[in-house]
Amino acid sequence: MTALGKLFRTTAFKLSIAYLVLFSIGAGLVLARVGARVKEVLDEQIEQTVDAEIRALSEQYAQGGLRQLANALERRVRAPGGSLYLLSSHSGDVIVGNIEAPAFAPGGTELVETTYERRGEPGIKHPALLRLFLLPGSFRLLIGHDIEDHEVLRGILRSALGVSLFWLVLVGAFGGLFVAHRMLERVDVMSASARRIMAGDMHERLAISGAGDELDRLAENFNAMLARISELMAGLREVSDNIAHDLKTPLTRLRNRAEAALRASSDDREHRAALAAVIEESDSLIGVFNALLMIARAEAGYSSDHMAEFDADAVVRDIAEMYEPVAEEQGASLDVATQDGLKVTGSRELLGQALVNLVDNALKYGATGGDRRIAVEARRVGDRVEIVVSDRGPGIPASDRERVVGRFVRLENSRSRPGSGLGLSLAAAVARMHHGALRIEDNAPGLRVVLSLPAMRMTAGPTARMERA
């Protein structure tokens, strides 16, 4: 297809032509109405002039009869101008006037548009507006006005309309081609970027002109979508790499234990112990895969069917009640402070799992020193609901706080403890799924993890509930 053919087929050119046609129709109607209105105004002026002539000549006839009327008409006929007069008898004989008998003589007293011949110019028709006035004795008086100049004016208006429409179509066509060309250039640039993206260059982005038009908004949304896709693909590659590296060791250990159990010539008790170790290792691997699955579900947006309104404070209290025995076994205390009516929309299951991970991490890594207090709070801060889990342990260095939310990331001081390094990663994914954020802060001493979520609405008079587990 030629470049001109592509321009003609663009939506911008078709819209330009459509607007051009509509505008031309509108302009034609406006000019036609202007012409009609001009004719009406001129006809009204002529009618008023004719009426005034009739009144004046009627007074002349009333004062001096037919002779004085004829003398007045003679004077008026000799005066220059476009006024027309014809006084005739009942038999049609012309007494005085400056026109021949009109082609169509008025049959009443209304103003009639017809044609006439000037005296001395036979065969040449001229347009006029005439009115008949009947005199006693069956004398007929025709008074009117030549409207040839009106026809010229109307011709000028028609010519102006034609010329205007011609230039309108011409300029509109070139304007449509220009707009289509500019639009096609931008679309071609976007198409080229899209082809590079489809070829595998995920760093490519659509160009934004800065005009803020619909194409810029489309490009911005498309670029945001690409950024999200790139993020998900990077996460997928990261998960694949982590599975390949971090799960290789436990899988190898699992295989070696099973192989050793098969080769060993020991009794059934040792076989059972080996099988128990294999089951324990398998459960650990299943837990890792379940955590990865939950992270994937959260980062994929989960299913809208599972999104519902619920009380975040109730979830916090349920998790705290579940971990009360665990805290007591470790010699730690679990302090809970919540406000009632903290409504959020999302997945209660995933939010509960994220909170379980935060509390479990606090008990595992934060309740290790002399101060073994773990605090869990749920409160409203502006238009957000914040769930805070804090401890008095060694904390996390500021340089590592962004890194620890990655998958399978474990700091040096935590490698000796059981875990997969997926707890904070899951909590961060759940926060993003709920359009919230996960913040890791210094508790001076210890660590403070804040799960911030959008609140549904402000509850009237929230009442703080303090519990100690």
C-alpha positions as CSV (number, residue, x, y, z in Angstrom):
1,M,0.0,0.0,0.0
2,T,1.3,3.5,-0.9
3,A,2.0,6.1,1.7
4,L,-0.9,8.2,0.4
5,G,-3.2,5.2,0.6
6,K,-2.2,4.7,4.2
7,L,-3.0,8.3,4.9
8,F,-6.5,8.0,3.3
9,R,-7.2,4.9,5.4
10,T,-6.2,6.4,8.8
11,T,-8.9,7.1,11.3
12,A,-7.7,10.7,11.7
13,F,-8.2,11.4,8.0
14,K,-11.7,9.8,8.0
15,L,-12.7,11.8,11.1
16,S,-11.3,15.0,9.5
17,I,-13.4,14.4,6.3
18,A,-16.5,13.6,8.4
19,Y,-16.1,16.8,10.4
20,L,-15.4,18.7,7.1
21,V,-18.6,17.4,5.6
22,L,-20.7,18.2,8.6
23,F,-19.1,21.7,8.9
24,S,-19.8,22.3,5.2
25,I,-23.4,21.3,5.5
26,G,-23.7,23.6,8.6
27,A,-22.0,26.5,6.8
28,G,-24.3,26.0,3.7
29,L,-27.4,26.1,5.9
30,V,-26.1,29.2,7.7
31,L,-25.4,31.0,4.5
32,A,-28.7,29.9,2.9
33,R,-30.5,31.2,6.0
34,V,-28.5,34.5,5.8
35,G,-29.5,34.9,2.1
36,A,-33.2,34.2,2.9
37,R,-33.2,36.6,5.8
38,V,-31.5,39.3,3.6
39,K,-34.3,38.8,1.0
40,E,-37.0,39.0,3.7
41,V,-35.5,42.3,5.1
42,L,-35.3,43.9,1.6
43,D,-38.8,42.8,0.7
44,E,-40.1,44.3,3.9
45,Q,-38.3,47.6,3.1
46,I,-39.8,47.6,-0.4
47,E,-43.3,46.9,1.1
48,Q,-43.0,49.8,3.5
49,T,-41.9,52.1,0.7
50,V,-44.8,51.0,-1.6
51,D,-47.3,51.5,1.2
52,A,-45.9,55.0,1.8
53,E,-46.2,55.8,-1.9
54,I,-49.8,54.5,-2.0
55,R,-50.8,56.7,1.0
56,A,-49.2,59.8,-0.6
57,L,-50.8,59.2,-4.0
58,S,-54.1,58.4,-2.4
59,E,-54.0,61.9,-0.8
60,Q,-53.2,63.4,-4.2
61,Y,-56.2,61.6,-5.8
62,A,-58.5,62.6,-2.9
63,Q,-57.4,66.3,-3.2
64,G,-57.4,66.8,-7.0
65,G,-58.8,63.7,-8.6
66,L,-57.3,61.8,-11.5
67,R,-55.6,64.9,-13.1
68,Q,-53.7,65.7,-9.9
69,L,-52.7,62.0,-9.4
70,A,-51.5,61.9,-13.0
71,N,-49.4,65.0,-12.5
72,A,-47.9,63.6,-9.3
73,L,-47.0,60.3,-11.1
74,E,-45.4,62.3,-14.0
75,R,-43.1,63.9,-11.5
76,R,-42.2,60.7,-9.8
77,V,-41.6,58.9,-13.1
78,R,-39.1,61.5,-14.2
79,A,-37.2,61.2,-10.8
80,P,-34.3,58.7,-10.9
81,G,-34.6,55.5,-8.8
82,G,-36.0,52.1,-8.8
83,S,-39.6,53.0,-8.2
84,L,-42.2,51.7,-10.7
85,Y,-45.5,53.3,-11.6
86,L,-48.3,52.5,-14.0
87,L,-51.7,54.2,-14.1
88,S,-54.2,52.6,-16.6
89,S,-57.8,52.8,-17.4
90,H,-60.3,50.0,-17.0
91,S,-59.7,49.1,-20.7
92,G,-55.9,48.7,-20.1
93,D,-54.9,52.0,-21.8
94,V,-51.8,53.5,-20.1
95,I,-52.4,57.0,-18.8
96,V,-49.0,57.5,-17.2
97,G,-46.1,55.3,-16.1
98,N,-42.6,54.2,-16.6
99,I,-43.3,50.5,-17.3
100,E,-45.3,48.4,-19.7
101,A,-48.0,46.1,-18.5
102,P,-46.3,43.4,-16.3
103,A,-46.1,39.8,-17.3
104,F,-48.3,38.9,-14.3
105,A,-50.5,41.6,-13.0
106,P,-51.5,41.4,-9.3
107,G,-55.0,40.3,-8.9
108,G,-55.4,41.7,-5.4
109,T,-53.7,44.2,-3.1
110,E,-50.9,42.0,-2.0
111,L,-47.2,42.6,-2.9
112,V,-46.4,40.3,-5.8
113,E,-43.0,39.3,-7.3
114,T,-43.2,39.4,-11.1
115,T,-41.3,40.6,-14.2
116,Y,-41.9,43.8,-16.2
117,E,-40.6,45.6,-19.3
118,R,-39.4,49.2,-19.1
119,R,-40.9,51.6,-21.6
120,G,-38.6,51.9,-24.6
121,E,-36.9,48.5,-23.8
122,P,-39.2,45.9,-25.3
123,G,-38.4,42.2,-24.8
124,I,-36.1,42.8,-21.8
125,K,-37.6,41.4,-18.6
126,H,-36.7,42.7,-15.2
127,P,-37.8,41.4,-11.8
128,A,-39.9,43.6,-9.6
129,L,-42.2,43.6,-6.6
130,L,-45.6,45.3,-7.5
131,R,-48.8,46.1,-5.7
132,L,-52.2,46.9,-7.3
133,F,-54.3,49.9,-6.0
134,L,-57.9,50.2,-7.4
135,L,-59.2,53.7,-7.9
136,P,-62.9,54.8,-8.4
137,G,-63.9,54.6,-12.0
138,S,-62.1,51.3,-12.5
139,F,-58.7,53.0,-12.8
140,R,-55.8,50.8,-11.8
141,L,-52.6,52.0,-10.2
142,L,-49.6,49.7,-10.0
143,I,-46.8,50.7,-7.7
144,G,-43.6,48.7,-7.1
145,H,-39.9,48.6,-7.0
146,D,-37.2,47.0,-9.2
147,I,-35.4,44.2,-7.4
148,E,-32.7,43.4,-9.9
149,D,-30.0,44.6,-7.5
150,H,-31.5,42.2,-4.9
151,E,-31.0,39.3,-7.4
152,V,-27.4,40.5,-7.9
153,L,-26.9,40.5,-4.1
154,R,-28.3,37.0,-3.9
155,G,-26.0,35.9,-6.7
156,I,-23.1,37.3,-4.8
157,L,-24.1,35.4,-1.7
158,R,-24.4,32.2,-3.7
159,S,-21.1,32.8,-5.3
160,A,-19.5,33.5,-1.9
161,L,-21.1,30.3,-0.6
162,G,-19.6,28.3,-3.5
163,V,-16.2,29.8,-3.1
164,S,-16.2,29.4,0.7
165,L,-17.2,25.8,0.4
166,F,-14.5,25.2,-2.2
167,W,-11.8,26.6,0.0
168,L,-13.2,24.9,3.0
169,V,-13.1,21.6,1.3
170,L,-9.6,22.3,0.0
171,V,-8.1,23.5,3.3
172,G,-10.0,20.8,5.2
173,A,-8.7,18.1,2.9
174,F,-5.1,19.3,3.3
175,G,-5.6,19.8,7.0
176,G,-7.0,16.2,7.3
177,L,-4.0,14.9,5.4
178,F,-1.6,16.9,7.6
179,V,-3.3,15.6,10.8
180,A,-3.4,12.1,9.5
181,H,0.3,12.3,8.5
182,R,1.3,13.5,12.0
183,M,-0.9,10.8,13.6
184,L,0.4,8.1,11.3
185,E,4.0,9.1,12.1
186,R,3.4,8.7,15.8
187,V,1.5,5.4,15.3
188,D,4.4,4.1,13.1
189,V,6.9,5.0,15.9
190,M,4.7,3.1,18.4
191,S,4.4,0.2,16.0
192,A,8.1,0.0,15.6
193,S,8.6,0.1,19.4
194,A,6.0,-2.7,19.7
195,R,7.8,-4.8,17.2
196,R,11.0,-4.4,19.1
197,I,9.2,-5.4,22.3
198,M,7.7,-8.5,20.6
199,A,11.2,-9.4,19.4
200,G,12.3,-9.6,23.0
201,D,13.5,-6.2,24.0
202,M,11.6,-5.7,27.2
203,H,13.5,-2.5,28.0
204,E,11.9,-0.7,25.0
205,R,9.2,1.8,25.8
206,L,6.7,3.8,23.6
207,A,7.7,7.3,22.9
208,I,5.8,10.1,24.7
209,S,5.5,13.5,22.9
210,G,4.6,15.5,25.9
211,A,1.4,16.8,24.4
212,G,-0.8,15.1,26.9
213,D,-3.2,13.8,24.3
214,E,-4.9,10.4,24.0
215,L,-1.8,8.8,22.3
216,D,0.4,10.0,25.2
217,R,-2.1,8.6,27.7
218,L,-2.2,5.3,25.8
219,A,1.6,5.2,25.7
220,E,1.9,6.0,29.4
221,N,-0.5,3.2,30.3
222,F,1.2,0.8,27.9
223,N,4.6,1.6,29.3
224,A,3.2,1.1,32.9
225,M,1.9,-2.3,31.7
226,L,5.3,-3.2,30.2
227,A,7.0,-2.2,33.4
228,R,4.7,-4.5,35.4
229,I,5.2,-7.3,32.9
230,S,9.0,-6.8,33.1
231,E,8.7,-6.9,36.9
232,L,6.7,-10.1,36.8
233,M,9.1,-11.7,34.4
234,A,12.1,-10.6,36.4
235,G,10.4,-12.2,39.5
236,L,9.7,-15.3,37.5
237,R,13.4,-15.5,36.5
238,E,14.4,-14.8,40.0
239,V,12.2,-17.6,41.3
240,S,13.5,-20.0,38.7
241,D,17.1,-19.2,39.7
242,N,16.3,-19.4,43.4
243,I,14.6,-22.7,42.9
244,A,17.5,-24.0,40.9
245,H,20.1,-22.9,43.5
246,D,18.4,-22.8,46.9
247,L,16.3,-26.0,46.5
248,K,19.1,-28.0,44.9
249,T,20.8,-28.7,48.2
250,P,17.7,-29.9,50.1
251,L,16.6,-32.0,47.2
252,T,20.1,-33.6,47.0
253,R,20.1,-34.2,50.7
254,L,16.7,-35.8,50.4
255,R,17.9,-38.1,47.7
256,N,21.1,-39.0,49.6
257,R,19.1,-39.9,52.7
258,A,16.7,-42.1,50.8
259,E,19.6,-43.8,49.0
260,A,21.5,-44.3,52.3
261,A,18.4,-45.9,53.8
262,L,18.1,-48.3,50.9
263,R,21.7,-49.3,51.1
264,A,22.0,-49.6,54.8
265,S,21.7,-53.1,56.3
266,S,20.2,-51.8,59.5
267,D,17.1,-52.7,61.3
268,D,13.5,-51.4,60.8
269,R,14.0,-48.7,63.5
270,E,16.8,-47.0,61.6
271,H,14.7,-47.3,58.4
272,R,11.8,-45.6,60.1
273,A,14.1,-42.9,61.4
274,A,15.4,-42.3,57.8
275,L,11.9,-42.2,56.4
276,A,10.9,-39.7,59.1
277,A,13.8,-37.5,58.1
278,V,12.8,-37.8,54.5
279,I,9.2,-36.8,55.3
280,E,10.5,-33.9,57.4
281,E,12.6,-32.7,54.5
282,S,9.7,-33.2,52.1
283,D,7.4,-31.2,54.3
284,S,10.0,-28.4,54.4
285,L,10.1,-28.4,50.6
286,I,6.3,-28.5,50.3
287,G,6.2,-25.4,52.6
288,V,8.7,-23.6,50.4
289,F,6.6,-24.4,47.3
290,N,3.4,-23.4,49.0
291,A,5.0,-20.1,50.0
292,L,6.1,-19.5,46.4
293,L,2.6,-20.3,45.2
294,M,1.1,-17.8,47.5
295,I,3.6,-15.1,46.5
296,A,2.8,-15.8,42.8
297,R,-1.0,-15.6,43.5
298,A,-0.5,-12.3,45.4
299,E,1.7,-10.8,42.7
300,A,-0.7,-11.9,40.0
301,G,-3.5,-10.0,41.7
302,Y,-5.1,-13.1,43.0
303,S,-8.8,-13.7,42.0
304,S,-11.4,-10.9,42.3
305,D,-13.8,-13.6,43.6
306,H,-11.7,-13.8,46.8
307,M,-11.7,-10.1,47.4
308,A,-14.2,-9.0,50.2
309,E,-14.6,-6.5,52.9
310,F,-13.4,-7.6,56.3
311,D,-12.1,-6.4,59.7
312,A,-8.3,-6.2,59.8
313,D,-8.4,-5.9,63.6
314,A,-10.2,-9.2,63.9
315,V,-7.5,-10.9,61.8
316,V,-4.8,-9.4,64.0
317,R,-6.5,-10.6,67.2
318,D,-7.0,-14.1,65.7
319,I,-3.3,-14.4,64.8
320,A,-2.2,-13.1,68.2
321,E,-4.4,-15.7,69.9
322,M,-3.0,-18.4,67.8
323,Y,0.6,-17.4,68.6
324,E,0.0,-17.0,72.3
325,P,1.1,-20.5,73.2
326,V,4.2,-20.3,70.9
327,A,5.3,-17.1,72.6
328,E,4.9,-18.6,76.1
329,E,7.0,-21.7,75.1
330,Q,9.8,-19.4,74.0
331,G,9.5,-17.3,77.1
332,A,8.4,-14.2,75.2
333,S,5.4,-11.9,75.7
334,L,2.9,-10.9,72.9
335,D,1.3,-7.5,73.4
336,V,-1.6,-6.7,71.1
337,A,-3.3,-3.2,70.6
338,T,-6.1,-2.8,68.0
339,Q,-8.8,-0.4,67.1
340,D,-12.2,-1.7,66.3
341,G,-13.8,-1.3,62.8
342,L,-10.6,-1.3,60.7
343,K,-12.4,-2.2,57.4
344,V,-10.3,-3.2,54.4
345,T,-11.0,-4.9,51.1
346,G,-8.9,-7.8,50.0
347,S,-8.1,-11.4,50.8
348,R,-8.4,-12.3,54.4
349,E,-6.5,-15.6,53.8
350,L,-3.5,-13.9,52.3
351,L,-3.5,-11.0,54.8
352,G,-3.6,-13.5,57.6
353,Q,-0.7,-15.5,56.1
354,A,1.4,-12.3,55.8
355,L,0.7,-11.4,59.4
356,V,1.6,-15.0,60.5
357,N,5.0,-14.6,58.7
358,L,5.7,-11.3,60.4
359,V,4.8,-12.6,63.9
360,D,6.8,-15.8,63.2
361,N,9.8,-13.8,62.1
362,A,9.6,-11.6,65.2
363,L,9.4,-14.6,67.5
364,K,12.2,-16.4,65.6
365,Y,14.7,-13.6,65.3
366,G,13.5,-10.8,67.6
367,A,12.8,-12.6,70.8
368,T,16.4,-13.7,71.4
369,G,17.9,-11.3,73.8
370,G,17.0,-10.1,77.3
371,D,13.9,-8.2,76.2
372,R,11.6,-10.7,74.6
373,R,8.6,-8.5,74.1
374,I,6.7,-8.7,70.8
375,A,4.2,-6.0,70.0
376,V,1.4,-6.2,67.4
377,E,-0.7,-3.1,66.7
378,A,-3.5,-2.4,64.3
379,R,-4.6,1.3,63.9
380,R,-6.0,3.8,61.5
381,V,-3.6,6.5,60.3
382,G,-5.5,8.9,57.9
383,D,-6.9,6.9,55.1
384,R,-4.7,3.9,55.8
385,V,-4.9,0.9,58.1
386,E,-1.5,0.1,59.5
387,I,-0.6,-3.3,61.1
388,V,2.7,-3.1,63.0
389,V,4.8,-5.9,64.3
390,S,7.8,-4.8,66.4
391,D,10.4,-6.6,68.5
392,R,13.4,-5.7,70.7
393,G,15.9,-8.0,68.9
394,P,19.1,-7.2,66.9
395,G,17.1,-5.8,64.0
396,I,18.2,-5.5,60.4
397,P,20.9,-3.0,59.2
398,A,19.5,-0.2,57.1
399,S,21.6,-1.3,54.1
400,D,19.8,-4.7,54.0
401,R,16.2,-3.6,54.6
402,E,15.3,-3.4,50.9
403,R,17.1,-6.6,50.1
404,V,15.4,-8.8,52.7
405,V,12.1,-8.6,51.0
406,G,13.5,-10.6,48.0
407,R,12.8,-14.3,47.6
408,F,15.1,-16.7,49.5
409,V,17.2,-13.8,50.9
410,R,18.6,-14.7,54.4
411,L,21.1,-12.6,56.3
412,E,24.2,-14.1,57.7
413,N,23.0,-14.0,61.3
414,S,19.8,-15.9,60.4
415,R,21.2,-18.8,58.3
416,S,21.6,-21.0,61.4
417,R,17.9,-20.8,62.1
418,P,15.2,-22.8,60.1
419,G,13.5,-20.9,57.4
420,S,13.3,-20.3,53.6
421,G,13.7,-16.6,53.3
422,L,10.2,-16.1,51.8
423,G,8.3,-14.6,54.8
424,L,8.9,-10.9,54.1
425,S,8.7,-11.5,50.4
426,L,5.2,-12.9,50.8
427,A,4.2,-10.0,53.1
428,A,5.4,-7.5,50.6
429,A,3.6,-9.2,47.7
430,V,0.3,-9.2,49.8
431,A,0.8,-5.5,50.5
432,R,1.2,-4.7,46.8
433,M,-1.8,-6.8,45.9
434,H,-3.9,-4.7,48.3
435,H,-2.5,-1.5,46.9
436,G,-0.5,-1.0,50.1
437,A,3.1,-1.1,51.1
438,L,5.5,-3.0,53.5
439,R,7.9,-0.8,55.5
440,I,10.8,-2.0,57.5
441,E,11.9,0.5,60.2
442,D,14.2,0.7,63.1
443,N,12.5,0.1,66.5
444,A,15.6,1.4,68.5
445,P,16.3,-1.3,69.5
446,G,14.9,-4.0,67.4
447,L,12.9,-4.1,64.2
448,R,9.5,-2.6,63.3
449,V,7.6,-3.9,60.3
450,V,4.6,-1.9,59.1
451,L,2.0,-3.4,56.8
452,S,0.1,-0.3,55.4
453,L,-3.3,-0.9,53.6
454,P,-6.0,1.4,52.2
455,A,-8.9,1.7,54.6
456,M,-12.5,1.3,53.5
457,R,-14.0,4.2,55.5
458,M,-13.6,6.1,58.7
459,T,-15.4,4.4,61.5
460,A,-17.1,6.6,64.1
461,G,-15.2,6.8,67.3
462,P,-12.8,3.9,67.0
463,T,-12.2,2.3,70.4
464,A,-8.8,1.1,71.2
465,R,-8.6,-2.4,72.6
466,M,-5.6,-3.4,74.5
467,E,-4.8,-7.1,75.1
468,R,-1.9,-8.9,76.5
469,A,-1.2,-12.5,75.5
